[in-house]
C-alpha cells in the first residue's frame, strides 16, 4: 500500500534561528520531519510556502532539512515562494507516480500576489494530461484551495476563477482527490462532478496553525503543527497527525 505524506507551509527564513508567531519554524519543521519518518512513507510532498523571506538561503535550509526524510520528496510553489531560487535549489516536477496512482502537481502561485490562479494555458495543459490517461486514478496537488474553506480572509486569497478549474475537471471522473496547502489547517470539502465528486483536503502547517472559521486573520491557540498521511489503495484513505513540540 503506497503511502504519501503531505507537509505544507514551512515559511523558513535564511536565519535558522528566526522566530515565527509561535516558535522557530526550522525547529518545528525538524520535529515534523522526525515524526513523518516514523510513518514510513513512500513519498513526501511539500505543498508550498517553503520560504518566508524569498532568499536562496531559506531554500537551501529547507533542502537540508527535508533531506533528512527517509523517503523521496518533492515540492511545489506557494504564494510566498520565488521560483528561481526554489528551482535552482531543487527542480520542480509536475507529475509523479505512486503505485497505480498519478499525482499531478499544479503551480497556482502568482508572483507578488497572495491569491492563486491557473490561467487558460495551465488549464488547457491540465485537460491534455487528464485526457492522456484515463485508466489510472488521479490525485492533484496544489497550494491554493479550489473551494471556499469558511474563513472570509482565507477565502479572499484562495484560488481565483474556481469555476473554470472545476469545469476543466468536470468530465474526468478518474480525478479522485485534491491536496492543498495555504490554509494552515486540516480541512475536508467536496465538489460534485458530472459523475461522482472530488474531495479536497487541506493540510496543517508545520508552523502557525490558522483558526478555522475566522473572518479575520487569527492563529489557533491550541492546534499544533502537523501533516497529512494519505494511503493510496483502490480508494484513498487519509488522516491528519499533530506534532508535540515546545514553542
PAZAPA-4460 file (N, C-alpha, C; in steps of 0.05 Angstrom, whole numbers, plus 32768, in hexadecimal, padded with zeros to 4 digits):
% residues 247
    n_x    n_y    n_z   ca_x   ca_y   ca_z    c_x    c_y    c_z   seq   type   mol
   8011   7FE8   8000   8000   8000   8000   8012   8019   8000     1      X     A
   8013   8027   7FEA   8024   803F   7FE9   801A   8054   7FFD     2      X     A
   802D   8061   800A   8026   8076   801D   8033   8091   8015     3      X     A
   8022   80A5   8012   802B   80C0   800C   8026   80D1   8025     4      X     A
   8039   80E2   802C   8036   80F5   8042   8038   8111   8037     5      X     A
   8025   8122   803F   8025   813E   8037   802F   8150   804E     6      X     A
   8043   8160   8048   804C   8175   805B   8047   8190   804D     7      X     A
   8041   81A5   805C   803B   81BE   804F   8042   81D6   8060     8      X     A
   8048   81EC   8051   804A   8207   805E   805F   8208   8074     9      X     A
   8078   8204   806C   808E   8204   807F   8097   8220   8086    10      X     A
   8096   8232   8073   809D   824F   8078   80B8   8252   8085    11      X     A
   80CC   8246   8079   80E7   8249   8084   80F4   8263   807B    12      X     A
   8106   826D   808C   8116   8285   8086   8134   827C   8083    13      X     A
   8144   828E   8078   8160   8289   8075   816D   8284   8091    14      X     A
   8164   8292   80A4   816E   828F   80C0   8161   8277   80CD    15      X     A
   8170   8262   80D3   8164   824A   80DF   8158   824F   80FA    16      X     A
   8160   8265   8107   8155   826B   8122   813D   827E   8121    17      X     A
   8135   8286   8109   811E   8299   8107   8105   828D   8113    18      X     A
   80F6   829E   8120   80DE   8295   812E   80C5   829C   811E    19      X     A
   80B1   828B   811F   8096   8291   8115   8085   829A   812C    20      X     A
   806B   8298   8128   8059   82A2   813D   8058   8290   8156    21      X     A
   805D   8276   8152   805B   8263   8168   8073   8251   816B    22      X     A
   8089   8259   815F   80A1   8248   8162   80B5   824D   814C    23      X     A
   80C8   823C   814A   80DE   823E   8136   80D6   822B   811F    24      X     A
   80D0   8236   8107   80C7   8226   80F1   80D9   820E   80EA    25      X     A
   80F4   8213   80EB   8106   81FD   80E5   8103   81E6   80F9    26      X     A
   8102   81ED   8113   80FF   81D8   8127   80E5   81C9   8124    27      X     A
   80D0   81D8   811D   80B6   81CB   8119   80B6   81B8   8101    28      X     A
   80C3   81C1   80EB   80C5   81AF   80D4   80D6   8197   80DA    29      X     A
   80EB   819A   80E9   80FC   8183   80F0   80EC   816F   8101    30      X     A
   80DA   8179   8112   80CA   8166   8122   80B6   8158   8111    31      X     A
   80AA   8166   80FD   8098   8159   80EB   80A6   8144   80DA    32      X     A
   80BE   814A   80D0   80CD   8137   80C0   80D3   811E   80D1    33      X     A
   80DA   8121   80EA   80DF   810A   80FB   80C6   80F9   80FF    34      X     A
   80AF   8106   8102   8096   80F7   8105   808E   80E9   80EB    35      X     A
   8092   80F7   80D5   808B   80EB   80BB   809C   80D2   80B6    36      X     A
   80B5   80D2   80BE   80C5   80BA   80BA   80BA   80A2   80C8    37      X     A
   80AD   80A6   80DE   80A0   8090   80ED   8089   8084   80DE    38      X     A
   807E   8092   80CB   8067   8089   80BB   8070   8077   80A3    39      X     A
   8089   8075   809E   8094   8065   8088   8087   806B   806D    40      X     A
   8089   8084   8065   807C   808C   804B   808C   8082   8033    41      X     A
   807E   807F   801D   808B   8079   8004   8093   8093   7FF5    42      X     A
   8085   80A8   7FFB   808A   80C2   7FEE   8080   80D8   8001    43      X     A
   808E   80EF   8001   8085   8106   8010   8082   811D   7FFD    44      X     A
   806C   812C   7FFF   8067   8142   7FED   8063   815B   7FFF    45      X     A
   8072   8170   7FF8   8070   818A   8007   8061   819D   7FF5    46      X     A
   8049   81A6   7FFF   8037   81B5   7FED   8039   81D3   7FF1    47      X     A
   8051   81DD   7FEF   8055   81FA   7FEC   805A   820A   8005    48      X     A
   8060   8224   8000   8069   8237   8015   8080   822B   8025    49      X     A
   8095   8224   8015   80AD   8219   8021   80BC   8230   8030    50      X     A
   80BE   8247   8022   80CD   825E   802C   80BA   8273   8036    51      X     A
   80C5   8283   8049   80B6   829A   8053   80C4   82B5   804C    52      X     A
   80DD   82B3   8042   80EC   82CB   803D   80F8   82CD   8021    53      X     A
   80F0   82BB   800F   80F8   82BB   7FF3   8115   82B6   7FEE    54      X     A
   8123   82AC   8002   8140   82AA   8000   8149   828E   7FF6    55      X     A
   815F   828E   7FE7   816A   8275   7FDE   8173   8264   7FF6    56      X     A
   817C   8272   800C   8185   8264   8024   816E   8255   8031    57      X     A
   8156   8260   8030   813F   8252   803D   8138   8238   802E    58      X     A
   813B   8238   8013   8136   8220   8004   814D   820B   8009    59      X     A
   8165   8215   800C   817B   8202   8012   8177   81F6   802E    60      X     A
   816D   8206   8041   8167   81FC   805B   8151   81E7   805A    61      X     A
   813C   81ED   804B   8126   81DA   8048   8130   81C0   803C    62      X     A
   8140   81C2   8027   814A   81A9   801B   815A   8198   802E    63      X     A
   816C   81A5   803E   817C   8195   8051   816A   8188   8065    64      X     A
   8155   8196   806E   8143   818B   8082   8132   8174   8076    65      X     A
   8127   8178   805E   8116   8164   8052   8127   814C   8048    66      X     A
   8140   814F   8044   8151   8139   803C   8154   8125   8053    67      X     A
   814C   812C   806B   814C   811A   8082   8135   8106   8080    68      X     A
   8122   810A   806E   810C   80F8   806A   8117   80DD   8061    69      X     A
   810B   80C7   806A   8112   80AC   8062   8102   80A3   804A    70      X     A
   80FC   80B6   8038   80EC   80B0   8020   80F2   80C6   800B    71      X     A
   80ED   80C0   7FF2   80EF   80D5   7FDE   80DB   80EC   7FE4    72      X     A
   80E2   8104   7FDD   80D0   811A   7FE2   80D0   812D   7FCA    73      X     A
   80BA   813B   7FC7   80B6   814F   7FB1   80A9   8168   7FBD    74      X     A
   80AB   817E   7FAF   809D   8196   7FB9   8091   81A5   7FA1    75      X     A
   807D   81B6   7FA8   8071   81C7   7F94   806E   81E3   7FA1    76      X     A
   806C   81F8   7F91   806D   8213   7F9C   8052   821D   7FA7    77      X     A
   8055   822E   7FBB   803E   823D   7FC6   8041   825A   7FC1    78      X     A
   802E   826A   7FCB   802E   8287   7FC6   8046   8295   7FD2    79      X     A
   8053   828A   7FE7   806A   8296   7FF2   8084   828F   7FE4    80      X     A
   8082   827C   7FD1   809A   8272   7FC5   80A3   8282   7FAC    81      X     A
   80BD   8280   7FA6   80C8   828C   7F8E   80D5   8275   7F7E    82      X     A
   80CC   8272   7F65   80D2   825A   7F56   80F0   8257   7F51    83      X     A
   80FE   826D   7F4A   811A   826A   7F42   812C   825D   7F58    84      X     A
   812D   8269   7F70   813E   825C   7F84   8133   8241   7F8D    85      X     A
   8119   823D   7F8C   810D   8224   7F94   8115   820E   7F80    86      X     A
   8112   8213   7F66   8119   81FF   7F52   8137   81FB   7F50    87      X     A
   8147   8210   7F55   8164   820C   7F55   816D   81FA   7F6C    88      X     A
   815F   81FC   7F82   8166   81EB   7F99   815E   81CE   7F95    89      X     A
   8147   81CA   7F88   813D   81AF   7F82   8128   81B1   7F6C    90      X     A
   812A   81A2   7F57   8117   81A5   7F41   80FB   819F   7F49    91      X     A
   80E8   81AB   7F3C   80CC   81A7   7F41   80C0   8194   7F2C    92      X     A
   80B4   817E   7F35   80A7   816B   7F23   8089   8172   7F21    93      X     A
   807C   816A   7F0B   8060   816F   7F09   804F   8156   7F08    94      X     A
   805C   813E   7F08   804D   8125   7F09   805E   810F   7F16    95      X     A
   8051   8100   7F27   805E   80EA   7F35   804C   80D1   7F33    96      X     A
   8057   80BA   7F37   8048   80A1   7F38   804D   8094   7F53    97      X     A
   8038   808B   7F60   803A   807D   7F79   8026   8066   7F78    98      X     A
   8031   804D   7F78   8020   8036   7F73   8013   8039   7F58    99      X     A
   7FF9   8035   7F57   7FEB   8038   7F3D   7FDE   8054   7F3B   100      X     A
   7FE5   8066   7F4D   7FDA   8081   7F4D   7FEC   8094   7F3E   101      X     A
   7FDF   80A7   7F30   7FEE   80BE   7F25   7FEA   80D6   7F38   102      X     A
   8000   80E4   7F3D   7FFF   80FC   7F4D   8007   8114   7F3B   103      X     A
   7FF4   8126   7F37   7FF8   813D   7F26   7FFD   8155   7F38   104      X     A
   8014   8162   7F35   801C   8179   7F46   8017   8193   7F37   105      X     A
   8006   81A4   7F41   7FFF   81BD   7F33   800C   81D5   7F41   106      X     A
   8014   81E8   7F30   8020   8201   7F3A   800B   8217   7F3A   107      X     A
   8000   821E   7F51   7FEB   8232   7F53   7FF5   824E   7F5B   108      X     A
   800F   8250   7F60   8019   8269   7F6B   801A   827F   7F56   109      X     A
   8015   8298   7F5E   8018   82B0   7F4E   802C   82C2   7F5C   110      X     A
   8042   82C9   7F4F   8056   82D9   7F5C   804B   82F3   7F68   111      X     A
   8050   82F7   7F81   8048   830F   7F8F   802B   8310   7F98   112      X     A
   801C   82FA   7F94   8000   82F9   7F9C   7FFB   82E3   7FB0   113      X     A
   7FE9   82E8   7FC4   7FE3   82D3   7FD7   7FCF   82BE   7FCC   114      X     A
   7FBF   82C6   7FB9   7FAC   82B3   7FAE   7FB9   82A2   7F98   115      X     A
   7FAC   828D   7F8F   7FB6   827C   7F7B   7FA6   827C   7F62   116      X     A
   7FB1   8271   7F4C   7FA3   8271   7F33   7FAF   825B   7F21   117      X     A
   7F9E   824F   7F10   7FA6   823E   7EFA   7F9B   824C   7EE1   118      X     A
   7FAD   8256   7ED0   7FA4   8264   7EB8   7F9A   8251   7EA3   119      X     A
   7F91   825C   7E8C   7F86   824B   7E77   7F9A   8237   7E6D   120      X     A
   7FB3   823F   7E6A   7FC8   822C   7E61   7FCC   8215   7E74   121      X     A
   7FCC   821C   7E8E   7FD0   8207   7EA3   7FB8   81F3   7EA3   122      X     A
   7FA0   81FE   7EA0   7F89   81EC   7EA0   7F88   81DB   7E87   123      X     A
   7F90   81E6   7E70   7F91   81D6   7E58   7FA5   81C0   7E5A   124      X     A
   7FBC   81C6   7E67   7FD0   81B2   7E6C   7FC6   819C   7E7E   125      X     A
   7FB7   81A4   7E93   7FAB   8191   7EA6   7F97   817F   7E97   126      X     A
   7F87   818B   7E86   7F74   817B   7E76   7F82   8166   7E65   127      X     A
   7F98   816D   7E58   7FA6   815A   7E47   7FB2   8144   7E58   128      X     A
   7FBB   814A   7E70   7FC7   8136   7E81   7FB2   8123   7E8B   129      X     A
   7F9A   812D   7E91   7F85   811C   7E9A   7F7A   810A   7E84   130      X     A
   7F79   8114   7E6C   7F6F   8104   7E55   7F83   80EF   7E4D   131      X     A
   7F9D   80F4   7E51   7FB2   80E2   7E48   7FB0   80C7   7E56   132      X     A
   7FA6   80C5   7E6E   7FA5   80AC   7E7C   7F8D   80AC   7E8E   133      X     A
   7F79   809E   7E86   7F60   809B   7E96   7F5F   8081   7EA5   134      X     A
   7F74   8071   7EA3   7F74   8056   7EAF   7F7C   8055   7ECC   135      X     A
   7F89   806A   7ED5   7F93   806A   7EF1   7F86   8080   7F01   136      X     A
   7F82   807C   7F1B   7F77   8092   7F2C   7F8B   80A8   7F2E   137      X     A
   7F81   80C1   7F31   7F91   80D9   7F32   7F8E   80E7   7F4C   138      X     A
   7FA4   80EF   7F58   7FA4   8101   7F6F   7FB2   811B   7F67   139      X     A
   7FA5   8131   7F6B   7FB0   814B   7F64   7FBA   8159   7F7D   140      X     A
   7FD2   8165   7F7B   7FDC   8175   7F92   7FE1   8192   7F88   141      X     A
   7FDB   81A5   7F99   7FDE   81C1   7F93   7FDF   81D1   7FAD   142      X     A
   7FE9   81E9   7FAC   7FEB   81F8   7FC5   7FD1   8204   7FCD   143      X     A
   7FC3   8212   7FBB   7FAB   8221   7FC3   7F92   820F   7FC2   144      X     A
   7F81   8211   7FD5   7F69   8200   7FD5   7F55   8209   7FBF   145      X     A
   7F4A   81F6   7FB0   7F36   81FC   7F9B   7F19   81FD   7FA5   146      X     A
   7F16   81FD   7FC0   7EFC   81FF   7FCC   7EFD   8215   7FE1   147      X     A
   7EE6   8220   7FE8   7EE4   8231   8000   7EE8   8220   8018   148      X     A
   7EF6   822B   802C   7EFD   821B   8044   7EEE   8225   805D   149      X     A
   7EDE   823B   805A   7ECE   8245   8070   7EDC   8259   8081   150      X     A
   7EF2   8264   8078   7EFF   827B   8086   7F01   8292   8072   151      X     A
   7EF3   82A8   8077   7EF1   82BD   8064   7F0C   82C7   8059   152      X     A
   7F1F   82CA   806B   7F39   82D5   8062   7F48   82C1   8051   153      X     A
   7F46   82A8   8057   7F53   8293   8047   7F45   828F   802C   154      X     A
   7F2A   8290   802D   7F1B   828D   8014   7F21   82A4   8000   155      X     A
   7F28   82BB   800B   7F2F   82D1   7FF9   7F4A   82CD   7FEB   156      X     A
   7F5A   82BC   7FF5   7F75   82B7   7FE9   7F79   829A   7FE1   157      X     A
   7F63   828D   7FDA   7F65   8271   7FD0   7F6A   8271   7FB3   158      X     A
   7F61   825C   7FA5   7F64   825A   7F88   7F4F   826B   7F7A   159      X     A
   7F58   827D   7F69   7F46   828D   7F59   7F3B   827D   7F42   160      X     A
   7F23   8285   7F38   7F17   8278   7F21   7F13   8259   7F26   161      X     A
   7F0A   8253   7F3E   7F06   8237   7F45   7EF3   8229   7F33   162      X     A
   7EDE   8237   7F29   7ECA   822A   7F18   7ED7   821F   7EFF   163      X     A
   7EEA   822D   7EF3   7EF7   8224   7EDB   7F08   820B   7EE1   164      X     A
   7F15   820B   7EF8   7F24   81F3   7F00   7F12   81DB   7F02   165      X     A
   7EFB   81DE   7F0F   7EE9   81C8   7F13   7EDD   81BF   7EF8   166      X     A
   7ED8   81D2   7EE6   7ECE   81CB   7ECC   7EE2   81B9   7EBD   167      X     A
   7EFC   81BF   7EC0   7F10   81AE   7EB4   7F10   8192   7EBF   168      X     A
   7F0B   818F   7ED9   7F0B   8175   7EE5   7EF1   8166   7EE1   169      X     A
   7EDB   8174   7EDA   7EC0   8168   7EDA   7EBD   814D   7ECC   170      X     A
   7EC8   814A   7EB4   7EC4   8130   7EA7   7ED8   811A   7EAF   171      X     A
   7EE9   811F   7EC2   7EFF   810D   7EC8   7EFA   80FF   7EE3   172      X     A
   7EEB   80EA   7EE3   7EE4   80DC   7EFB   7EFB   80CD   7F08   173      X     A
   7F12   80CB   7EF9   7F29   80BE   7F04   7F39   80D0   7F17   174      X     A
   7F31   80EA   7F19   7F3D   80FB   7F2D   7F2F   80F5   7F48   175      X     A
   7F3E   80EB   7F5A   7F33   80E1   7F73   7F34   80F6   7F8A   176      X     A
   7F49   8106   7F8B   7F4C   8118   7FA2   7F60   812E   7F9B   177      X     A
   7F60   8143   7FAB   7F72   8159   7FA8   7F7E   815F   7FC4   178      X     A
   7F98   8163   7FC4   7FA7   816B   7FDC   7FAE   8188   7FD9   179      X     A
   7FAA   8198   7FEE   7FB2   81B4   7FED   7FC0   81BC   8007   180      X     A
   7FCF   81D2   8006   7FDB   81DE   801E   7FCE   81F9   8023   181      X     A
   7FDE   820D   802A   7FD5   8229   802B   7FC5   8230   8043   182      X     A
   7FB3   821E   804C   7FA0   8226   8061   7FA9   821F   807D   183      X     A
   7FC0   8211   8080   7FCC   820C   809B   7FB8   81FE   80AD   184      X     A
   7FA8   81EC   80A3   7F94   81DE   80B4   7F8B   81C5   80A5   185      X     A
   7F81   81B1   80B5   7F74   819A   80A9   7F5A   81A3   809E   186      X     A
   7F53   8197   8087   7F3A   819F   8079   7F32   8188   8067   187      X     A
   7F18   8184   8065   7F0D   8171   8052   7EF4   817E   8045   188      X     A
   7EF4   817F   802A   7EDD   818A   801B   7ED9   8179   8003   189      X     A
   7EC1   817C   7FF7   7EBA   816B   7FE0   7EAE   817C   7FCA   190      X     A
   7EB3   8174   7FB1   7EA8   8181   7F9A   7E9D   816C   7F87   191      X     A
   7E84   816F   7F7F   7E77   815B   7F6D   7E81   8160   7F50   192      X     A
   7E87   814A   7F42   7E8D   814A   7F26   7E75   813E   7F17   193      X     A
   7E78   813B   7EFC   7E63   8130   7EEC   7E5C   8114   7EF6   194      X     A
   7E71   8105   7EFE   7E6E   80EB   7F09   7E7E   80EA   7F23   195      X     A
   7E71   80E6   7F3A   7E80   80E4   7F53   7E87   80FF   7F5E   196      X     A
   7E9C   8100   7F6E   7EA5   8118   7F7B   7EC3   8117   7F80   197      X     A
   7ECF   812E   7F85   7EEB   8130   7F8C   7EEC   813A   7FA8   198      X     A
   7EFD   812E   7FB9   7F01   8137   7FD4   7F1A   8148   7FD5   199      X     A
   7F19   815F   7FE3   7F2F   8171   7FE6   7F39   8170   8003   200      X     A
   7F53   816B   8007   7F5E   8168   8021   7F73   817E   8026   201      X     A
   7F6F   818D   803B   7F82   81A1   8044   7F95   8195   8059   202      X     A
   7FAC   81A1   805C   7FC1   8196   806D   7FC9   81AB   8082   203      X     A
   7FCE   81A2   809B   7FDA   81B4   80AF   7FF5   81BE   80A6   204      X     A
   7FFC   81D5   80AF   8017   81E0   80AB   802B   81D3   80BE   205      X     A
   8044   81D4   80B7   8059   81CC   80CA   805E   81E2   80DE   206      X     A
   8052   81F9   80DA   8056   820F   80EE   803A   8218   80F8   207      X     A
   8034   8232   80F6   801D   823D   8103   8003   8232   80F8   208      X     A
   7FF2   8225   8107   7FD8   821C   80FE   7FC4   8233   80FD   209      X     A
   7FB5   8235   80E7   7FA0   8249   80E6   7F86   823F   80F2   210      X     A
   7F77   8252   80FE   7F5F   824B   810C   7F48   8246   80F8   211      X     A
   7F3D   822E   80F6   7F27   8229   80E3   7F0F   823B   80E9   212      X     A
   7F01   8243   80D3   7EE8   8251   80D6   7EEB   826E   80DE   213      X     A
   7F03   8279   80DE   7F08   8295   80E6   7F05   82A7   80CE   214      X     A
   7EF5   82BD   80D2   7EF2   82D1   80BC   7F0B   82E1   80B7   215      X     A
   7F1C   82E4   80CC   7F34   82F4   80CA   7F4C   82E2   80D3   216      X     A
   7F64   82EB   80CB   7F7B   82DB   80D1   7F7C   82D5   80EF   217      X     A
   7F80   82BB   80F5   7F83   82B3   8111   7F92   8299   8112   218      X     A
   7FA4   8296   8126   7FB3   827E   812A   7FA4   826D   813F   219      X     A
   7FA1   8253   8139   7F94   8241   814B   7FA5   823E   8164   220      X     A
   7F9A   8244   817C   7FAA   8244   8194   7FB0   8228   819F   221      X     A
   7FA3   8213   8194   7FA8   81F9   81A0   7FB2   81E4   818B   222      X     A
   7FAD   81E9   8172   7FB6   81D5   815E   7FD5   81D4   815C   223      X     A
   7FDF   81BD   8155   7FFC   81B9   8152   8004   81B6   8135   224      X     A
   801D   81B9   812F   8026   81B3   8113   801F   8196   810C   225      X     A
   801D   8191   80F2   8016   8176   80EA   801B   8170   80CD   226      X     A
   8010   815A   80C4   8014   8150   80A9   7FFD   813E   80A2   227      X     A
   7FFA   8137   8089   7FE4   8125   8080   7FF0   810B   8075   228      X     A
   7FE5   80F5   807D   7FEC   80DA   8073   7FD7   80D1   805F   229      X     A
   7FE0   80C9   8047   7FCD   80C0   8032   7FD6   80A4   802A   230      X     A
   7FC5   8090   802E   7FCA   8075   8025   7FBB   8070   800B   231      X     A
   7FC9   8067   7FF6   7FBD   8065   7FDC   7FBA   8047   7FD4   232      X     A
   7FA2   803E   7FD8   7F9B   8023   7FCF   7F87   8026   7FB7   233      X     A
   7F74   8015   7FB5   7F5F   8019   7FA0   7F50   8033   7FA7   234      X     A
   7F4C   8038   7FC0   7F41   8051   7FC9   7F55   805F   7FDB   235      X     A
   7F52   8079   7FDE   7F64   8089   7FEE   7F5A   808A   800B   236      X     A
   7F6C   8087   801E   7F65   808B   803A   7F7A   809F   8045   237      X     A
   7F71   80B0   8058   7F83   80C4   8062   7F7D   80CB   807F   238      X     A
   7F91   80D6   808C   7F8F   80E0   80A8   7FA3   80F6   80AC   239      X     A
   7F9D   8107   80C0   7FAF   811D   80C8   7FBC   8116   80E2   240      X     A
   7FD6   811A   80E4   7FE4   8116   80FC   7FF0   8131   8106   241      X     A
   7FF2   8134   8120   7FFE   814C   812C   8018   8145   813A   242      X     A
   8029   8159   813D   8043   8154   8149   8046   8165   8162   243      X     A
   804D   8158   8178   8053   8166   8191   806F   8173   8190   244      X     A
   8070   818D   8193   808A   819A   8193   8088   81B2   81A5   245      X     A
   809D   81B7   81B4   809D   81CE   81C6   80A0   81E7   81B4   246      X     A
   808E   81FA   81B9   808F   8213   81AA   8097   822B   81BB   247      X     A
***
